[in-house]
Amino acid sequence: MKTLTPDVAIIGAGTAGLAAYRAAKAAGASALLIEGGQHGTTCARVGCMPSKLLIAAAEAAHAAQHTAPFGVHVDGAVRVDGREVMDRVKRERDRFVGFVVDSVLKIPAEDRIEAFAKFTAPMELLVGEDTVVKPGRIVIATGSAPAVPPPWRALGDRLVVNDDVFAWDDLPRRVAVFGPGVIGLELGQALHRLGVQMRLFGKGRRIGPLSDEAIIDAAAAIFGAEFPLSADADVTDIHREGDEVVITYVEPGRPEPVTERYDYLLAATGRRPNVGKLALENSGLELDKTGVPLFDPATLQCGSHPVFLAGDVNNIVPLLHEAADEGKTAGHNAGHWPEVTAGLRRAPISVVFSEPQIAMAGKRFAELEPGCFVTGTVDFADQGRSRVMLKNAGLMHVYADVRSGRFLGAEWLGPRAENIAHLLAWAVQQQLTVAQMLDMPFYHPVVEEGLRTALRDAAAKLARLTPEQVECAQCEDKASDAN
């Protein structure tokens, strides 16, 4: 056994772990980066980048099949070659992964170990089979993994998660996708557009991360018109017969059960923190009911211990830019220990790369206090630029505080939502009012004019409020919380 005593040990070399390493080193601390799995980050290897590559192929196929309304006619059928699609997905994915691996390999060899780590005592790690690490501080940045209901594991190799999709050499013929969240919606629609027979199963009519019922209704109608969507299915049986997955379900309004057969069941039913191999029962940390250490969301410190939890493993906001920010916070605090400060928290922003795209910025509808905000609305069906592009599907709600007129947030689906989402997140972070946002320039003709319509609607509703509606103690409290 050899023993190492770095100032900071970082467990996990993903987005958060790499940011933590850089921040700890910048603080003047010695740091050891420990990774037992593949280098390359979740985003580059099995998340953001390969999924967008598959979506790009799907968008190309869909666009080629829908040129006639413009008077542009493609002679002959559009042919999707699944092997060529997956070949490009994997080649480009490997290119992105390569960039990350190259950055890891530039880290001095004495600062990194490729082996799994587990706690043997508080502030003591066994790394691999022959190395004991006794650091002054620890950053846990082990990420997350797909969560699969245990009964489904009986499906064997007919059960896949998003990680498996990007290992396919060819597109399958039939796939049942469970979970209409971000991953399920993106991959399900992409597979459908690439010619895969697909049904997207959900429960409780949840669509993506949406919480506004009106937007959920619009999303269910729009997506349901394009591909088979059972957003509130009662699945009564799932079993395997040979190389097929057999699914029986009942939908509201259809009393007779339906049985369908698929080549695969794609489980997109959420993710869980990667803590199972850490032996946290030996860490001395207080754990929640899921086995994850309790921590301060601002400083990321676990109780009074010199241990910090960063990135997807803490499940605050499992997004790459948030993981990078948290890694920097955790590494900075570990490097400057015992001085600990709150890290950067940007205005919330999220995007689902479906078509139409779904986006949220600032506060979600579910986070707002009833009676303390007004809602501005725009339907993209008749929005000028959207109609020109034949992308005129979607609904947007913007929320404004009744006392201050401050823009609080938005939920919507519509064209080019990824771009508009940035404008709105910046507005939230700058604490702009609806009136100030309407003073900003809007070019013509652009999709952003739809945003202006929603803001004008919110401004008109604010102007019609009575003094009694504005003078609300609850609203006053909530407005101060939003500052």
N, C-alpha and C positions, 0 to 999 in steps of 0.2 A: 504493500500500500504506500502511495505517496500522498502527501498532504499539501494543499494549496490554501493560502490565506489572503485572497484579494480583498480590497476594500468593498467591492460590490460584485456579487454574482448575479447574472441575469439568466433566468431559465426560459429559453425560447428565443429563437432568432428570426421571428417574423417581423412584421412592420413595427409593432410596439417594442419588441426586444432590441431590434437594431437601433431604433430611436433612443431607447434607454441607454444602450451602450455608448452611443455618441455623446449623450448628455452627461453621463457619469464621467467619461474621459474629459469632457470640456470643463468639468468641475475640478479637475485635477486628481481624481480618484483612480486607483488601479481597478480594472474591471475584467471579469471573466465571462464570456458568452458561451452558454451551454445549450446545445441542440442535439436531441436524439433522433429526430426525424429528418426528412428531406429539407434541404434549403430551398428557398424560393418564394415564401409567403403564400398564405391562403389566396390572396387577391390574384397574384400572378399565376399560380399553379392550378387552382380549381375554382376560383371565384370570379372576380370582376372581369378579368381580361379574357379568359376562354369563353365565358358566357357571352360577352359582347361580340366575340368573333363568330359564334354560332348565330347570334341575333343578326349580325350584319349579313350573313349568308341568307338568312330567312327574309330579311327586308329586301334583298336583291331579288329573290325568287318571287316574293309577293308583288313587288313593283312591276316586274316583267309580266306577271299574269294579269295586271290591272291597268293596262295602258289604253284600252279601247275607249273609255269615257273621255279621253283627251283627243280622240280622233287618230290615235297612233295604234296601228294594228301590227302585231308580231305574227308573221306567218309561221304556222306550225306550233306544236305544243312546247311549252317551256319544260326542259328536262333537268331535274335535280340529280346530280351524281353524288350519292351519299359518301362514297369513298373519297372523292375529291374534296367535298365539304369538310370531312373530318381530318383529312390530311392537312388542309390549310389551318384549321383550328389548332391542331397539335403543333405544326411547325411554328406558327406565330406565337402560340403559348410558350413553347420552349425557348423562343427568342426572348420573350419578356422574363421568363424564369432565369435565363442566362445572365441578364443584366443584374439581377438580384444576387445570384450566386457569385458573380464576379466581384460585387461589392463586399460580400462576406469574405471571399478569399484574399481581399486586400487588407483585412484585419490581421494584425500580427499573429503568428501561429501560437505564441505563448498566451494570447488573450482569448483563445477559443478551444472548446472541447466538443467533439462529436460523440455524444453518448447521452443516455437518459439519466436524469437526476431524480433522487428521492430523498426525503428527509429521514434521517436516522435519529435526530434529536433537534431541539430548537437551535436554529442557526448552524446546523451541521448537515451537509449533504453527502451522499454517496453517489458518485458520478461514474457510470459504468460499473466495472467490478474491481477496479484497482486504484481509484482516486477518491480521497476524502477532501471535501472543500469546506473550510471554516471561514466564511466571509464575515465582514463587519456588517454588511447590509445585503438584502436580497430583493430582487425584482422578479416577480412571477409574471411571465408574459407568454403563457403556453397556448393561447388561442382557444378555438372551439372546434367542434366536430359535429357532423349531422346527427340528429337525434332520431332514432327509429323505434317505433313501438315493438317491444320484444316478440309478440306473436307473429309479426311479419317475417322474422328471421327464418321461419320454417319454409319460406319461399326459396331459400338458398340463393343460387346465382341469378334467379329471376327477379330478385330484389336489388335495386340500385339506388345510389344517392348521387348528388350532383358531381361528386368527385369521380364516380365511375363513368358518367356520361362522356367526359373529356378523354377517356381512354378507349372509347369505341373506335374501331377502324371503319365502320360503316353505320349508316342510320338504320335502326330497326324498322319493322313494319308497323307495330302497334305498341303503344306505351300508355299506361294509366298513370297519371300524375296526381299524387295526393298532397294537398296543401297549396291553396291559392295565395300564398304569401309572395314575397319578392322573388325568391328562387323559383317556386313552382309556376308563377305567372310568366316570368321571363322565359324559362326553358320550355314550358308547355306551349306557349304561343309560337315560339321559334320552331319547335318540332312540328307543330301543325302546319306552319307555312312551308316547311321543307317536305311536306307530303307524308308525314308520319300520321297514322290513324291514332288519335289522341283524345282522351277525355280528362278534364281537370276536375277533381273531386274536392269539395270543401265541406265545412260544417258551420252552421250559424250565419251563413251569408257574409263571411268576412272576405274582403278582397284587398290584397296587398296590405299596407299599413294603415289604410283609411279608417277613420272613426266617425266621419260625418255621414249620417244615413242617406242623405240626398245624393252625395257623391258616390257612395257605395251602390245605390240603386242605379245610377247612371253607368257606373263601371260594369255592373252585372249585365245590364241591357246591352251595352256596346260589345263587351267581350263575348257574351252569350250569342250574339248575332253572328260572330265570326267562327267560333269553334265550340265544340261540345263542352259546356260548363255546368256542372252539378254543384252549385255553391252551397246547398244545404241538403246533401244526400244522407240518407240513413243506410249505411253500408251494413248489410246483415251477414255477409260471408265473404271471406277471401281465402282461397286455397289454391294449391298447385296441382295441375294435372299434366304429367309429362313435362314439356317445356313451355306450358302455358300457365298464366295466372288467370284464375276464374273469379270474377267479382260479381256479387249480387247486391243490388241496392234498390231503395225505394226513394222516390222524390216527392215533395209536396205536390198535391194535386194529381198524382198518378198512383193510385192505390195498388196497382199490380207491380210486383217486383220485376226488375230487369236484370238479366244475366249477360255479361259480356266477357270476352276472352282477349287477353293481351300477351305480348311477348315478355314485357317487363312491367313491374310496378316501380315507378320512380318516387321515392319518399322525399318530399320536400316539406317535412313536418317540423321544422325548427332545428336549432343547434343547441348544443350543451357545452359548458366549459370543459376544457381538457385538464382535469385535475386528478383523474383516476390513478395515474402512475406516480404521483408525487408523495404518497404516504403521508398526507397532511395530518393524520392522527398523531404523528410524531413531532409536528412542527411547533406545538404549543400555542397555535393560533386558534382563536374562536371561530367556529365554522357555522354557516347557516344550514338549513335542513337539506340542502342539495350538496353539502360538502365543500362549498366554496368559502374561503375566508371572509369574515366581515371586514369592511374597509370604509374609509372616509371618501366619498365621491369627489371631494374637492382636492385633497392631497394624495389620495390613493393609498394612504398608509393603513395597514392592518392593525387596528387597536393602538396600543402603545409600542408595538414591536417595530424594529427597523426593517420591516418587510412591506413591499408595495405591490399592488395588483394592477396591471395595465393591459389595455387592449381587450380583445373579444372575450378573454377569460373572465372579466368582471361583468360582462353583459350589460353595460350601461347603454352604449350606442355602438353596436357592432359594425362600424364602418371604417374604411381605411384611414380617412383623414383624422377621425377621432382616435384611432389606435396610435397613429403617429404623434398626435398631441399628448395623449396619455403616456406614451413611452417617454417622451421628452420630460413630462412632469415627474414621472417616477424616477427616471435616471437622474434628473436634477436634484430631487429631494434625497435620493440615496447618496449621491455624490457630496451633498452639502450637509448630510446628517451631523448633528441633531437638529439643524435648522430646516424646518419643513414649511413650505408655502403652498397655497392653492395654485393650481395650474390653469392654463388658458382653457376657457370653455367658450367656443364660438356659438353663434346663433344656430339652432338646429336646422338641418337641411337634409332631405332624403329624396331619392329619385328611383323609380322603377322603370327600367328600360323596355317596357312593353310598347305597343302602339294601339291607341294613344298612350303616351307616357303618363305615369302617375307621379305626383310630386307633393311634398309638404315642406313648409318653411315656417319657422317660428313655432308658436303654440299650436298643438292639434286641437280639433274641436272638442275632444274628450277632456282636455285640460282646462277648458274655459268655464267660468261660472255663469250659469243661466241668468239672463237679465242684465248682465254687465257688459255685453258687447252687442254690436250689430253685425249683420252679415251682408256683404255685397256679393252679387251674383252675376256671372256671365255664362251664357250657353254658347259654345263654339259652333253650333250648327249653322248660324248665319254670320259668323265673324268673317270679315272680308278676305284677308289673306289666307285664312284656313280654307275657305271655300274655293279660292283660286287653285290651291294645291290639292283639292279633294281630300283634305285632312280635317274636315269640319265635323269632328265628333269630340265631345267632351263637355265638362261642366266644372266651373271654378267657384269656390267660395272664399272670400277674404273676410277677415275678422278685425274689427276695430273697437277699441275701448270707448265706452259711452261717456266717460268723464273727460278724458284727455284727447280723444280722437286718434290716439296712437294706434298704428298698425300692429296687431298682435300676432298674426299668422295667417296661413292659408292651407287649404287642402283642395286638390283638383286633379282631373285628368284632362289631357288635351295635347295639341301639337306643340313641339319644342318646349315642353315643360322643363327639361333639364336646364335650359338657358334662363327662363323666367324665374326658376327657383333660386338662382344665384342673386338676381336682382332683389327678390323678396327677402332672402336671408340677410343681405347687406342692409336692407331697410330696417329689419328687426334689430340688427346689431347697432345701427346708428340711431335707434329709437325714433324713427321718423313718424310723423302723423300722416294720416291719409291726405290731408290738405298739402303737406309738403311733398308727398309723392306725386300728387297731381300737378304740382308745379314743375316737375321734371319733364324733359323733352320726350315725346313719343313720335317716332317717324311714321310716315304713311307710304305704302300699306305694309304693316308688319303684324305678326301674331300678338305682339305686346299691346296692341290697341285693345285686344280683348281684356287684358289686365286693367287697362284704363277704364273700360266700361264697368268692370266690377268695382273698382275704386270709386268711380262716380256714383254708383248705386249705394255704396257704403256711406259716402259723404252726404248724399241726399237723406238717408235714414238718420244720420247723426243730426242733421239740421232740423228734422221733424221731432226730435225728442223733446219732451216737456221737462221743466225743471224738476218735477217729482221723479221722473225716470232717471235723471242724471244724478240727483242727490241720493245716493244709495251707499250705505256704509259698507256693504259687501263689496261693491264695486271699488270703493276707495281702497279697501284692503288688497283686492286683487290687482288694482293698478299699481300699488306700491310693490307688490310681488313681481310684477312684470318689469320693473325698472332695472 
